[in-house]
Amino acid sequence: MGVLGMGLGRSRGPRWERALVTGASTGIGRAMAVQLAAAGVDLVLVARSGDRLEELASELRASGGQLEVEVLEADLCDPEGLAAVEKRVVAEEAPIDLLVNNAGLGYEGLFHAQDLAEVSETIDVNVVALVRLTHAALRLMTARDRGQVILVSSIASLQGMPMTAVYSATKAFITSFGEGLYEEHKCTGVTVTTVLPGLTHTEFHQRGHWDLDRWPSIGWQDADAVASVALAAAAKSRPEVISSWQNRVLAVLSSKAPRHWRRATIGWFSRRK
């Protein structure tokens, strides 16, 4: 079901005028951009791949209507690139009223064997860039008493994960961060929604050198499904959403089990693989 069918249209739910989506060239970010465009929301597309962004922008503009699509090529690991995106977030001309913090990455492997550059890159994108862009957006939105932020976390945020320890730790930060921000802005015109996808078919794993033979073959989602759930939850100003029933069941079971048991079970499974 598309995002329009879930209540994100011109006449129902919050009417976003313009959304800035990070990591918009592929995967969940691209799917969100397509669904927002279908709902008539103008877009600012952010990613490292300028060619892919231009291709997507052309596709969206050609889909009809008077849609405005800006392309902002930027590497969020680069201070200048991040500063350029911050500047666009707070621009008074053509203001942003929905920030989708979707850009993220993570590498698989034993922590001590990982390249420190990859560790730093993961923290810079998943935490530093997300925090700075959210801070910029919320300052502006709070002054206007209007706006929304979507934070894309992960079901991996609910438990420390061997072989992806840095990635799951950064996602745990995002989930906790989103909960706190939602409560800070409760009963105002500003909302923060945190999205917890599970395993999703994107290019994310390829970039992070993940060995997918180690991971379950069931329970995967496609990016369109995750995007639909995320945008529908944001349209209803929900604080948090888990993207599939399988992941919701996993989250409930995880919350009931003692933490040491969860840690030992996941550790055993990781060593067995």
N, C-alpha and C positions, 0 to 999 in steps of 0.2 A: 504494500500500500504506500502510495506516495505521500509526501508531506501535506499536499493540499487535502487529500482524503482524510488526514488525521487532524484537521482543524486549523492548519496554519494557512490562512487565506487572507484576502483583503478585508473581509468583514467579520472574521472570528479570531479571537486570541489577540495578542499584541500585534500592532501593525508596525513592523520594523520598516524604516525607510531605507537604511543603508547598513550593510553588514561588512565587517572586515574579517576575512577568514585566513588564518595562517595555515601553512601546509596545504594550500589549495590546489596544487598541481596534480595530486594523486590521492587515491584511497578515500578515507572518510572525509577529508577536507574537500576534495573535489565533489564528492556526492552531496555534501552540504551546500556547496556553492550552486550546484545544478538545481537542487530542490528549492533553495531560497530564490533563485532566479525564476523558477516556475511560479512562485508565489508573488512575483512582482517586486522583489526586494533588490535595490541597487547594490552593487558589490565592489569591494576592494579586495583583489586577490593577491595574496602574499606567498611567495615560495622562493627557493633558490634557483629554480629552473625557469628562466625567462621565456624560453621557447614554448614550453608546455603551457605556461600561463597565457601567453598570447594566443595559442591554439584554442584553449578553453574559452578565453574571452571572446574570440571571434565566433565560436560555436554558440555561446550564450546570446550575444548580440543578434545573431542571425535567427534566433528562435522566435523573434517577433516582439512587438511592443516597443516601448521607449526606454528600455532597460539601459542604465548606465553601468559600465563595467570598467574599473580601473585596474591596471596591472602594476604591482610594486615588486620588482625583483629584489630580494634581500636575503642574505644569509644571517639568521638570528644568532649564530655563533660569533659573528663579526660585530664589533662595537659600532661601527659606522652603519652597518645594515640594520641593527637593532634600533639605533637612534633614529634612522629614517622612518621605521615603522611606528615608533613612539610618536614622532612628529605628525604622522598622518592620523594616528588615533585621536590626537587632541586638536586637530585642525578645526577651526570654526566654520570654514567654508565646506559645504557638503559633509556635515558632521556624521559621525558613526554612532548609531544607537544600538548596535549589536556587535560585540566582539566575540569571535569564535577562536579560542586559543586551542587549536588543534595540532599544530606542529609538534612533533615528538619523535624521538628515536631511542634505540636501545640495542646494545650489543650482547650477544650470548657468549659465555665463556667463564672460566674461573677468574675471579677478580684479580688475583695476584699475577695472572698471566696476561691480563689485558693491557693494551697500549694505553698509557695515561692520557694520551691525546683523545682517545675514544671515550674514556671516562669523563674527562672534562667537557667534551662535546655534548655528552648525554646530559650532564648537569646544567650546562649553559642553555641548552634548548628547552629541556623539560621543566627546569626550575627558574633559572635567572631570567630568561626571556619572558616566560609566562608571568612571573611576578611583576616585572617592569611594565609589560603591556597592560596587565590588569590594573596596576596602580594608576597608570596614565588614564585608562578608560574610566575607572571609578571616580577619580577626581572630577572629571568632566560631567559624568552622568549624575553624580551626587549633586553637583551645583544646579543641574537642570531638573533633578528629581525624576529622571526618566532614562531608562536604558537597561540592557541586559548583557551579561557575560556568560559564555559557555566555556567551561574548563573540561577538556577531554583527558580523563584519567584512565584507569584500567582496573579490571577485576584483580589484576596482580597487586593492586595497592592494598589488598586486604590481608596479605601474608608475605613475609620475606621469602624470596624465591632463590634457591641455589642456582647458579649459572647465569642468572640475570639479576644479581643482587643490587647493582646500582640502579638498573631500570625500575625494579619494583619499589625501591626506596624512594626514587623521585616521584613515582606515581602515588605512593603513600602520602608524600608531602602534598601533592595536588588535592587528594581527597580530603585531607584534614584542613587544608587551606580553604577549599571551597565551602566546607561546612561552617567554618568560622565566618567567612565573608557573607554567606547567606543570612546568618543570624544578625550580623552587624547591620544589614540593610533591610531586615524584616520590617514590614509595615511602612515601607517607603515605595517610591516608584522605581526602585532599582532592584534587580534580581540577579543572583548568581546561581547557575545550574551546573552541577558536576555530573559528567557522564562516565560510566564505567563499562566500556566494552570488554568482551572476552576475545577469544581468538578470531581474527578477522582477515579475510583474504585481501591483502594489499601488498605493496612492494616493501613494506616495513621490514619484514623478516629477511628478505634478500639483502637489504642494505646492512642489517645488523649481523649478518653471517649466522643466522639461526639454523640449527639442524632440526628441521621439522619432523624428522623421524622420531625424535625424542618426545614429541607432543601428541596428545590425543588426536585421532582422526575425525572424531565426532564433535558436534557442538560449535562448529565454525559458522560465522555469519559472513554475509557480503557487506561491503561498505554502504550500499544504498539502505539496507535494513537498519544499520546502526545510525546512519544520518537521520532517517525518518523518526526513530525513537528519540533521538537527542533533540531534534527540533520540536517535536510534539511536546516533550517534557518542558522545554524552555517556554513554549507558547502558553503553557499552563502555569508558568512560574514555579515549577517544582524544584526543590533543593537538590535532588539527586535522582539519577535513574540508572538502572542496570539494564543492559541492552537486549537480553533474551531471557526466556523462562529458565533455560538450563543454567545460566549464570546466576539468576536469582535464587534458584534452588541451592546452587553451590555456595552462595553467599550466606544463606540461612544456615546451612549445615556447618559452614566454617565458623559462624558466630556462636554456635552451640557447643562446638568442640573446644576442649582446653587448648590454650595456645601451645603448650609444650608438645601435645599430641599432634597438632597440625604441623608444627615444625619438624618433628621426628618423621612423620609420614611423608611429607614432601621431600625431606632429605633422603629418606630411604629410596623413594621412587627415583630421585635424581641420580643417586649412586648406582642404582640398578641399571638405569639406562646407559 
